[in-house]
Amino acid sequence: MESVTAEELPEEEEEEEQEQLLKRHRKEKKELQAKIQSMKNAVPKNDKKRRKQLIEDVAKLEGEMERKHREELEHLKLTSHAKNKNLKYLSLNHNRLIGIPKELCSLPFLSEIQLNYNQIVSIPEEFRNMKNLSRLSLARNCIKEFPIVLCVLKKLRVLDLAGNFIQTLPKELRDMKLRVFFCEENPFVKRHPIYVEQKEEILTLKEITARYILNEMSEHDPLFLQGIEYFPEILNILSRKRTCLLCGKRVLFTDIKCVTFKRQTKVN
């Protein structure tokens, strides 16, 4: 497969943008450290409660800045890819992305995108502009709803949405011309037990009696085999017997559920 990588972009322009961003990041880190030092000076060393809260606040501030800088670097990387209009294949797996920049949707020749193992929650509407996209992988992300916008991509043949949090599939999916659709490890394909309250069925006296006699006859009880010969009308009724598909015993009407007969215990 022919692919165009970011290395084919003007290196000087890309390096300059990255250097400016890193320079701003260093400045922001320096300002944050000054702010943290000021916060530490404002809290007495013997105040354990406030010192504990201070540690939590500092960790939160540092974590937020680290996340912000990482996202900005990732966005810069994505936008640098988007500048190459001849790009056909793009892999951005394991990049902690939480979204897809709209700039990527303007690449006219892009046919395959790999966005697995990120934190993407949704697909932008601009995705409908990717007319030549044939393979899209979004496995192991945080998508909760099937991206309806994908249904308009006429050339899409392979779609991987495995390992997300999708609970339902839209009816528009049947109009897509997918050849391969990976959807395992989503809630809608997990088997959850369904509990149904089964109401007790009331059988007719005729059905209960017939089943009891038929079951006893099937066990070759001599009392029933000899006595039933004196009742031709009963034999005529019993000749219409059927076999229950559930328990395999004799019944008259197969549309009535089977019952189990238990012999009475002798009372001393």
C-alpha positions in Angstrom: 0.0 0.0 0.0 1.3 3.4 -1.0 1.6 5.8 1.9 2.8 9.3 2.6 4.4 10.0 6.0 5.0 13.2 7.9 8.6 13.1 7.0 7.7 14.4 3.5 6.4 17.6 5.0 8.6 20.7 5.0 10.9 19.8 8.0 11.9 23.4 8.7 8.3 24.6 9.1 7.4 21.6 11.3 10.4 22.0 13.5 9.8 25.7 13.9 6.2 25.2 15.1 7.2 22.5 17.5 10.0 24.6 18.9 7.7 27.5 19.5 5.2 25.2 21.3 7.9 23.7 23.5 9.2 27.1 24.3 5.8 28.2 25.5 5.5 24.9 27.5 8.8 25.7 29.3 7.6 29.1 30.2 4.3 27.8 31.6 6.1 25.2 33.7 8.3 27.9 35.1 5.4 30.0 36.0 3.6 27.1 37.6 6.6 26.2 39.7 6.7 29.8 41.0 3.0 29.6 41.8 3.5 26.3 43.7 6.4 27.8 45.7 4.2 30.7 46.7 1.5 28.3 47.8 4.0 26.4 49.9 5.2 29.5 51.6 1.7 30.5 52.5 1.1 27.3 54.5 2.7 26.8 57.9 4.9 23.7 58.2 3.2 22.6 61.4 -0.3 22.8 59.9 -0.6 19.1 58.8 -4.1 19.4 57.5 -3.4 22.3 55.1 0.0 20.7 54.1 -1.9 17.6 53.1 -4.4 19.6 51.1 -1.5 21.5 49.5 0.1 18.3 48.3 -3.1 17.3 46.6 -3.6 20.7 45.0 0.0 20.7 43.7 -0.4 17.3 42.2 -3.7 18.4 40.5 -2.1 21.5 39.0 0.9 19.6 37.7 -1.3 16.8 36.3 -3.6 19.3 34.5 -0.6 21.1 32.9 1.0 17.8 31.9 -2.2 16.7 30.2 -2.7 20.1 28.5 0.9 20.1 27.1 0.5 16.5 25.9 -2.8 17.3 24.1 -1.2 20.3 22.5 1.7 18.3 21.2 -0.6 15.6 19.9 -2.8 18.2 18.1 0.3 19.7 16.5 1.3 16.3 15.3 -2.1 15.8 13.8 -2.3 19.1 12.1 1.1 18.6 10.6 -0.2 15.4 9.0 -3.3 17.3 7.8 -1.1 19.7 5.8 -0.1 16.9 3.5 -2.9 16.6 1.0 -1.5 13.5 -0.6 -1.6 11.4 2.5 -3.2 8.0 1.9 -2.4 6.1 5.1 -2.4 7.4 8.7 -1.6 5.5 11.9 -2.1 7.3 15.2 -2.4 4.3 17.6 -1.5 4.7 21.3 -1.5 8.5 21.3 -4.0 9.2 24.1 -6.2 11.1 21.7 -9.5 12.3 23.0 -10.8 13.6 19.7 -10.1 13.8 16.0 -9.0 17.2 14.6 -11.3 18.5 11.9 -8.3 19.2 9.7 -7.8 15.5 9.1 -11.2 15.3 7.4 -10.0 17.6 4.6 -7.5 15.0 3.3 -9.0 14.0 -0.1 -6.9 10.9 -0.7 -6.8 9.4 2.7 -8.0 5.7 2.4 -7.0 4.2 5.8 -6.8 5.5 9.3 -5.7 3.7 12.4 -6.8 5.3 15.7 -6.7 2.3 18.0 -6.0 2.4 21.7 -6.8 6.1 22.3 -9.5 7.9 24.3 -11.7 9.1 21.5 -15.3 9.6 22.5 -16.9 10.8 19.2 -16.3 11.3 15.5 -16.7 14.8 14.0 -19.4 15.5 11.5 -16.7 16.6 9.0 -15.9 12.9 8.6 -18.5 12.7 5.9 -16.1 14.6 3.6 -13.7 11.6 3.6 -15.0 10.2 0.4 -12.1 7.8 -0.3 -11.9 6.3 3.2 -12.1 2.5 2.9 -10.6 1.3 6.2 -11.2 2.8 9.6 -9.9 1.3 12.9 -11.2 2.8 16.2 -10.7 -0.2 18.5 -10.2 0.3 22.3 -11.5 3.8 22.6 -14.3 5.4 24.6 -17.1 5.6 22.0 -20.5 5.2 23.5 -22.7 5.7 20.4 -22.3 4.3 16.9 -21.0 7.2 14.7 -23.9 7.8 12.4 -21.7 9.9 10.1 -19.9 6.8 9.0 -23.0 5.5 7.3 -22.6 8.0 4.5 -19.1 6.8 3.6 -19.8 4.8 0.4 -16.3 3.4 0.0 -15.9 2.2 3.6 -15.4 -1.5 3.6 -13.6 -2.4 6.9 -14.7 -0.9 10.2 -13.2 -1.8 13.6 -15.1 -0.6 16.6 -14.2 -3.4 19.0 -13.6 -2.7 22.7 -15.8 0.4 23.0 -19.0 1.1 24.9 -21.5 1.1 22.1 -24.9 -0.3 23.3 -27.0 -0.1 20.1 -26.6 -0.2 16.4 -28.5 2.2 14.1 -30.8 0.9 11.3 -28.6 2.8 8.8 -25.9 0.2 9.4 -27.7 -2.3 7.1 -27.3 0.2 4.2 -23.5 0.3 4.5 -21.4 -1.8 2.2 -19.1 -3.2 4.8 -17.1 -6.4 4.1 -15.6 -6.6 7.6 -17.1 -5.2 10.8 -15.3 -5.8 14.1 -17.6 -5.1 17.1 -16.7 -7.6 19.8 -16.4 -6.4 23.4 -19.2 -3.9 23.2 -22.2 -4.0 25.5 -24.6 -4.8 22.7 -22.9 -8.1 22.0 -22.5 -9.2 25.6 -25.0 -11.8 26.8 -26.9 -10.6 29.9 -29.3 -12.9 31.6 -33.0 -12.0 31.1 -35.3 -12.9 34.0 -38.9 -13.6 33.0 -41.7 -14.4 35.5 -43.4 -17.6 34.3 -47.0 -17.9 35.3 -48.3 -21.3 36.3 -50.5 -22.8 33.5 -53.8 -24.4 34.5 -54.4 -27.7 32.7 -57.8 -29.2 32.1 -58.8 -32.3 34.1 -59.0 -34.3 30.8 -55.4 -33.4 30.0 -54.1 -34.1 33.5 -55.8 -37.5 33.6 -54.7 -38.5 30.0 -51.1 -37.6 30.7 -51.1 -39.6 33.9 -52.6 -42.7 32.2 -50.3 -42.4 29.2 -47.2 -42.1 31.4 -48.2 -45.1 33.5 -48.9 -47.2 30.3 -45.5 -46.2 28.9 -44.0 -47.8 32.0 -46.0 -51.0 31.3 -48.0 -50.9 34.5 -50.1 -54.1 34.3 -53.0 -52.5 36.2 -53.4 -49.8 33.6 -52.7 -52.1 30.6 -55.4 -54.6 31.6 -58.0 -52.1 32.9 -57.9 -49.7 29.9 -59.1 -52.5 27.6 -62.6 -52.2 29.1 -62.9 -48.5 28.1 -62.8 -48.2 24.3 -63.8 -44.5 24.4 -60.8 -43.7 26.5 -58.6 -45.7 24.1 -59.9 -43.6 21.3 -59.0 -40.4 23.1 -55.6 -41.7 24.0 -54.8 -42.7 20.4 -54.4 -39.0 19.6 -51.4 -38.8 21.9 -48.3 -36.8 21.1 -44.8 -36.6 22.5 -43.7 -33.5 24.5 -40.7 -31.9 22.9 -39.4 -30.7 26.3 -39.6 -33.7 28.5 -40.2 -36.6 25.9 -43.3 -37.9 27.8 -46.8 -38.5 26.4 -49.3 -35.7 26.1 -52.6 -35.0 24.3 -52.0 -31.4 23.3 -48.5 -30.3 22.4 -49.3 -26.6 22.8 -49.8 -27.2 26.6 -46.6 -27.3 28.6 -45.5 -30.5 30.2 -46.1 -31.4 33.9 -44.3 -33.7 36.3 -46.1 -36.3 38.3 -44.8 -37.2 41.7 -45.9 -40.3 43.6 -47.3 -39.6 47.0 -45.2 -40.8 49.9 -46.8 -43.2 52.3 -47.8 -41.6 55.6 -47.2 -43.8 58.6 
